[in-house]
Amino acid sequence: MTESCIFCDIANGKTDTQFLYEDDRMVVFKDIRPHAPVHLLIVPRRHIRSINDIDVDQDGLLIGQMMDVARQMAAHQGVGQSGYKLLFNVERGGGQVIFHLHLHVLGGWEKK
């Protein structure tokens, strides 16, 4: 990768972003432009441009782990039972503006 990638910088600790979760494969942090009361981003540390660029053999486990972390983070944020959305924006036409794979966790519209 020759271009600068803000999510690579964030995931590799080159910014002052506060992580809600991190391990050797991914980080989780709050979206700076939230579209819901709870809006988290799950970002792999390794650069993968888009969901269109995943290799199932190499990345399938990572995608499953991202889903599991999303479930855990939704529960931790208090929206696990009330409901939440998981969203991958794919390519510009699908709303992707940062070309580093990331999963949105959105919820909290109606907490009970």
mmCIF file of the C-alpha atoms, coordinates in Angstrom:
data_MODEL
# 
_entry.id   MODEL 
# 
loop_
_atom_site.group_PDB 
_atom_site.id 
_atom_site.type_symbol 
_atom_site.label_atom_id 
_atom_site.label_alt_id 
_atom_site.label_comp_id 
_atom_site.label_asym_id 
_atom_site.label_entity_id 
_atom_site.label_seq_id 
_atom_site.pdbx_PDB_ins_code 
_atom_site.Cartn_x 
_atom_site.Cartn_y 
_atom_site.Cartn_z 
_atom_site.occupancy 
_atom_site.B_iso_or_equiv 
_atom_site.pdbx_formal_charge 
_atom_site.auth_seq_id 
_atom_site.auth_comp_id 
_atom_site.auth_asym_id 
_atom_site.auth_atom_id 
_atom_site.pdbx_PDB_model_num 
ATOM 1   C CA . MET A 1 1   ? 0.000   0.000   0.000  1.00 0.00 ? 1   MET A CA 1 
ATOM 2   C CA . THR A 1 2   ? 1.547   3.286   -1.074 1.00 0.00 ? 2   THR A CA 1 
ATOM 3   C CA . GLU A 1 3   ? -1.217  5.743   -0.165 1.00 0.00 ? 3   GLU A CA 1 
ATOM 4   C CA . SER A 1 4   ? -1.752  7.086   3.324  1.00 0.00 ? 4   SER A CA 1 
ATOM 5   C CA . CYS A 1 5   ? -4.675  5.404   5.087  1.00 0.00 ? 5   CYS A CA 1 
ATOM 6   C CA . ILE A 1 6   ? -6.231  7.037   8.138  1.00 0.00 ? 6   ILE A CA 1 
ATOM 7   C CA . PHE A 1 7   ? -7.595  3.706   9.412  1.00 0.00 ? 7   PHE A CA 1 
ATOM 8   C CA . CYS A 1 8   ? -4.139  2.112   9.119  1.00 0.00 ? 8   CYS A CA 1 
ATOM 9   C CA . ASP A 1 9   ? -2.759  5.013   11.144 1.00 0.00 ? 9   ASP A CA 1 
ATOM 10  C CA . ILE A 1 10  ? -5.506  4.666   13.762 1.00 0.00 ? 10  ILE A CA 1 
ATOM 11  C CA . ALA A 1 11  ? -5.295  0.862   13.987 1.00 0.00 ? 11  ALA A CA 1 
ATOM 12  C CA . ASN A 1 12  ? -1.528  0.993   14.357 1.00 0.00 ? 12  ASN A CA 1 
ATOM 13  C CA . GLY A 1 13  ? -1.561  3.571   17.157 1.00 0.00 ? 13  GLY A CA 1 
ATOM 14  C CA . LYS A 1 14  ? -0.308  6.546   15.144 1.00 0.00 ? 14  LYS A CA 1 
ATOM 15  C CA . THR A 1 15  ? -3.173  8.769   16.357 1.00 0.00 ? 15  THR A CA 1 
ATOM 16  C CA . ASP A 1 16  ? -4.611  9.574   19.771 1.00 0.00 ? 16  ASP A CA 1 
ATOM 17  C CA . THR A 1 17  ? -7.796  7.604   19.073 1.00 0.00 ? 17  THR A CA 1 
ATOM 18  C CA . GLN A 1 18  ? -9.203  5.944   22.180 1.00 0.00 ? 18  GLN A CA 1 
ATOM 19  C CA . PHE A 1 19  ? -9.918  2.256   21.625 1.00 0.00 ? 19  PHE A CA 1 
ATOM 20  C CA . LEU A 1 20  ? -12.912 0.619   23.257 1.00 0.00 ? 20  LEU A CA 1 
ATOM 21  C CA . TYR A 1 21  ? -11.425 -2.763  22.319 1.00 0.00 ? 21  TYR A CA 1 
ATOM 22  C CA . GLU A 1 22  ? -8.226  -3.953  20.708 1.00 0.00 ? 22  GLU A CA 1 
ATOM 23  C CA . ASP A 1 23  ? -6.429  -7.183  20.004 1.00 0.00 ? 23  ASP A CA 1 
ATOM 24  C CA . ASP A 1 24  ? -3.748  -8.255  17.541 1.00 0.00 ? 24  ASP A CA 1 
ATOM 25  C CA . ARG A 1 25  ? -6.271  -8.402  14.645 1.00 0.00 ? 25  ARG A CA 1 
ATOM 26  C CA . MET A 1 26  ? -8.549  -5.362  15.089 1.00 0.00 ? 26  MET A CA 1 
ATOM 27  C CA . VAL A 1 27  ? -9.486  -2.234  17.009 1.00 0.00 ? 27  VAL A CA 1 
ATOM 28  C CA . VAL A 1 28  ? -12.850 -0.701  17.947 1.00 0.00 ? 28  VAL A CA 1 
ATOM 29  C CA . PHE A 1 29  ? -13.490 3.005   18.423 1.00 0.00 ? 29  PHE A CA 1 
ATOM 30  C CA . LYS A 1 30  ? -16.326 5.520   18.273 1.00 0.00 ? 30  LYS A CA 1 
ATOM 31  C CA . ASP A 1 31  ? -17.177 7.060   14.902 1.00 0.00 ? 31  ASP A CA 1 
ATOM 32  C CA . ILE A 1 32  ? -16.322 10.781  14.896 1.00 0.00 ? 32  ILE A CA 1 
ATOM 33  C CA . ARG A 1 33  ? -19.464 11.499  12.844 1.00 0.00 ? 33  ARG A CA 1 
ATOM 34  C CA . PRO A 1 34  ? -22.038 9.233   14.511 1.00 0.00 ? 34  PRO A CA 1 
ATOM 35  C CA . HIS A 1 35  ? -25.304 8.348   12.778 1.00 0.00 ? 35  HIS A CA 1 
ATOM 36  C CA . ALA A 1 36  ? -26.786 6.754   15.909 1.00 0.00 ? 36  ALA A CA 1 
ATOM 37  C CA . PRO A 1 37  ? -26.519 7.151   19.682 1.00 0.00 ? 37  PRO A CA 1 
ATOM 38  C CA . VAL A 1 38  ? -24.115 4.177   19.557 1.00 0.00 ? 38  VAL A CA 1 
ATOM 39  C CA . HIS A 1 39  ? -21.890 4.211   16.468 1.00 0.00 ? 39  HIS A CA 1 
ATOM 40  C CA . LEU A 1 40  ? -18.711 2.164   16.639 1.00 0.00 ? 40  LEU A CA 1 
ATOM 41  C CA . LEU A 1 41  ? -16.221 1.170   13.978 1.00 0.00 ? 41  LEU A CA 1 
ATOM 42  C CA . ILE A 1 42  ? -14.476 -2.188  13.940 1.00 0.00 ? 42  ILE A CA 1 
ATOM 43  C CA . VAL A 1 43  ? -11.295 -1.895  11.901 1.00 0.00 ? 43  VAL A CA 1 
ATOM 44  C CA . PRO A 1 44  ? -8.809  -4.661  11.070 1.00 0.00 ? 44  PRO A CA 1 
ATOM 45  C CA . ARG A 1 45  ? -5.192  -3.762  11.745 1.00 0.00 ? 45  ARG A CA 1 
ATOM 46  C CA . ARG A 1 46  ? -4.180  -5.241  8.378  1.00 0.00 ? 46  ARG A CA 1 
ATOM 47  C CA . HIS A 1 47  ? -5.140  -3.108  5.415  1.00 0.00 ? 47  HIS A CA 1 
ATOM 48  C CA . ILE A 1 48  ? -7.916  -4.640  3.332  1.00 0.00 ? 48  ILE A CA 1 
ATOM 49  C CA . ARG A 1 49  ? -9.325  -2.095  0.900  1.00 0.00 ? 49  ARG A CA 1 
ATOM 50  C CA . SER A 1 50  ? -12.974 -3.232  0.761  1.00 0.00 ? 50  SER A CA 1 
ATOM 51  C CA . ILE A 1 51  ? -15.240 -6.210  1.318  1.00 0.00 ? 51  ILE A CA 1 
ATOM 52  C CA . ASN A 1 52  ? -14.712 -6.757  -2.432 1.00 0.00 ? 52  ASN A CA 1 
ATOM 53  C CA . ASP A 1 53  ? -11.031 -7.390  -1.738 1.00 0.00 ? 53  ASP A CA 1 
ATOM 54  C CA . ILE A 1 54  ? -11.333 -10.110 0.887  1.00 0.00 ? 54  ILE A CA 1 
ATOM 55  C CA . ASP A 1 55  ? -10.016 -13.577 0.212  1.00 0.00 ? 55  ASP A CA 1 
ATOM 56  C CA . VAL A 1 56  ? -12.323 -16.058 1.924  1.00 0.00 ? 56  VAL A CA 1 
ATOM 57  C CA . ASP A 1 57  ? -9.483  -18.487 2.637  1.00 0.00 ? 57  ASP A CA 1 
ATOM 58  C CA . GLN A 1 58  ? -7.278  -15.774 4.154  1.00 0.00 ? 58  GLN A CA 1 
ATOM 59  C CA . ASP A 1 59  ? -9.884  -13.377 5.589  1.00 0.00 ? 59  ASP A CA 1 
ATOM 60  C CA . GLY A 1 60  ? -12.946 -15.499 6.378  1.00 0.00 ? 60  GLY A CA 1 
ATOM 61  C CA . LEU A 1 61  ? -11.925 -16.064 9.992  1.00 0.00 ? 61  LEU A CA 1 
ATOM 62  C CA . LEU A 1 62  ? -11.226 -12.341 10.441 1.00 0.00 ? 62  LEU A CA 1 
ATOM 63  C CA . ILE A 1 63  ? -14.717 -11.419 9.200  1.00 0.00 ? 63  ILE A CA 1 
ATOM 64  C CA . GLY A 1 64  ? -16.244 -13.898 11.653 1.00 0.00 ? 64  GLY A CA 1 
ATOM 65  C CA . GLN A 1 65  ? -14.130 -12.468 14.459 1.00 0.00 ? 65  GLN A CA 1 
ATOM 66  C CA . MET A 1 66  ? -15.266 -8.948  13.537 1.00 0.00 ? 66  MET A CA 1 
ATOM 67  C CA . MET A 1 67  ? -18.883 -10.108 13.840 1.00 0.00 ? 67  MET A CA 1 
ATOM 68  C CA . ASP A 1 68  ? -18.187 -11.666 17.229 1.00 0.00 ? 68  ASP A CA 1 
ATOM 69  C CA . VAL A 1 69  ? -16.497 -8.487  18.495 1.00 0.00 ? 69  VAL A CA 1 
ATOM 70  C CA . ALA A 1 70  ? -19.486 -6.497  17.162 1.00 0.00 ? 70  ALA A CA 1 
ATOM 71  C CA . ARG A 1 71  ? -21.850 -8.654  19.209 1.00 0.00 ? 71  ARG A CA 1 
ATOM 72  C CA . GLN A 1 72  ? -19.710 -8.219  22.320 1.00 0.00 ? 72  GLN A CA 1 
ATOM 73  C CA . MET A 1 73  ? -19.388 -4.452  21.836 1.00 0.00 ? 73  MET A CA 1 
ATOM 74  C CA . ALA A 1 74  ? -23.150 -4.057  21.279 1.00 0.00 ? 74  ALA A CA 1 
ATOM 75  C CA . ALA A 1 75  ? -23.745 -5.817  24.593 1.00 0.00 ? 75  ALA A CA 1 
ATOM 76  C CA . HIS A 1 76  ? -21.092 -3.685  26.304 1.00 0.00 ? 76  HIS A CA 1 
ATOM 77  C CA . GLN A 1 77  ? -22.703 -0.505  24.927 1.00 0.00 ? 77  GLN A CA 1 
ATOM 78  C CA . GLY A 1 78  ? -26.121 -1.584  26.224 1.00 0.00 ? 78  GLY A CA 1 
ATOM 79  C CA . VAL A 1 79  ? -27.773 -2.252  22.867 1.00 0.00 ? 79  VAL A CA 1 
ATOM 80  C CA . GLY A 1 80  ? -27.280 -5.993  22.618 1.00 0.00 ? 80  GLY A CA 1 
ATOM 81  C CA . GLN A 1 81  ? -30.858 -6.791  23.619 1.00 0.00 ? 81  GLN A CA 1 
ATOM 82  C CA . SER A 1 82  ? -32.669 -3.676  22.352 1.00 0.00 ? 82  SER A CA 1 
ATOM 83  C CA . GLY A 1 83  ? -31.181 -4.107  18.890 1.00 0.00 ? 83  GLY A CA 1 
ATOM 84  C CA . TYR A 1 84  ? -28.440 -2.834  16.615 1.00 0.00 ? 84  TYR A CA 1 
ATOM 85  C CA . LYS A 1 85  ? -27.320 -2.806  12.994 1.00 0.00 ? 85  LYS A CA 1 
ATOM 86  C CA . LEU A 1 86  ? -24.104 -4.115  11.490 1.00 0.00 ? 86  LEU A CA 1 
ATOM 87  C CA . LEU A 1 87  ? -23.076 -2.444  8.255  1.00 0.00 ? 87  LEU A CA 1 
ATOM 88  C CA . PHE A 1 88  ? -20.300 -2.793  5.709  1.00 0.00 ? 88  PHE A CA 1 
ATOM 89  C CA . ASN A 1 89  ? -20.369 0.031   3.159  1.00 0.00 ? 89  ASN A CA 1 
ATOM 90  C CA . VAL A 1 90  ? -18.900 -1.357  -0.057 1.00 0.00 ? 90  VAL A CA 1 
ATOM 91  C CA . GLU A 1 91  ? -17.320 0.905   -2.665 1.00 0.00 ? 91  GLU A CA 1 
ATOM 92  C CA . ARG A 1 92  ? -18.221 4.520   -3.314 1.00 0.00 ? 92  ARG A CA 1 
ATOM 93  C CA . GLY A 1 93  ? -21.702 3.679   -4.656 1.00 0.00 ? 93  GLY A CA 1 
ATOM 94  C CA . GLY A 1 94  ? -22.417 1.793   -1.439 1.00 0.00 ? 94  GLY A CA 1 
ATOM 95  C CA . GLY A 1 95  ? -21.345 4.677   0.779  1.00 0.00 ? 95  GLY A CA 1 
ATOM 96  C CA . GLN A 1 96  ? -17.740 3.679   1.465  1.00 0.00 ? 96  GLN A CA 1 
ATOM 97  C CA . VAL A 1 97  ? -15.622 6.819   1.881  1.00 0.00 ? 97  VAL A CA 1 
ATOM 98  C CA . ILE A 1 98  ? -12.570 5.381   3.638  1.00 0.00 ? 98  ILE A CA 1 
ATOM 99  C CA . PHE A 1 99  ? -11.095 2.546   1.626  1.00 0.00 ? 99  PHE A CA 1 
ATOM 100 C CA . HIS A 1 100 ? -10.008 0.332   4.488  1.00 0.00 ? 100 HIS A CA 1 
ATOM 101 C CA . LEU A 1 101 ? -12.434 -2.426  5.451  1.00 0.00 ? 101 LEU A CA 1 
ATOM 102 C CA . HIS A 1 102 ? -14.504 -1.508  8.507  1.00 0.00 ? 102 HIS A CA 1 
ATOM 103 C CA . LEU A 1 103 ? -17.713 -2.648  10.145 1.00 0.00 ? 103 LEU A CA 1 
ATOM 104 C CA . HIS A 1 104 ? -20.184 -0.160  11.603 1.00 0.00 ? 104 HIS A CA 1 
ATOM 105 C CA . VAL A 1 105 ? -22.099 -1.055  14.784 1.00 0.00 ? 105 VAL A CA 1 
ATOM 106 C CA . LEU A 1 106 ? -25.139 1.231   15.095 1.00 0.00 ? 106 LEU A CA 1 
ATOM 107 C CA . GLY A 1 107 ? -27.817 1.254   17.760 1.00 0.00 ? 107 GLY A CA 1 
ATOM 108 C CA . GLY A 1 108 ? -29.282 2.942   20.767 1.00 0.00 ? 108 GLY A CA 1 
ATOM 109 C CA . TRP A 1 109 ? -32.224 4.663   19.137 1.00 0.00 ? 109 TRP A CA 1 
ATOM 110 C CA . GLU A 1 110 ? -34.560 3.075   21.640 1.00 0.00 ? 110 GLU A CA 1 
ATOM 111 C CA . LYS A 1 111 ? -32.839 1.816   24.761 1.00 0.00 ? 111 LYS A CA 1 
ATOM 112 C CA . LYS A 1 112 ? -35.073 0.129   27.352 1.00 0.00 ? 112 LYS A CA 1 
# 
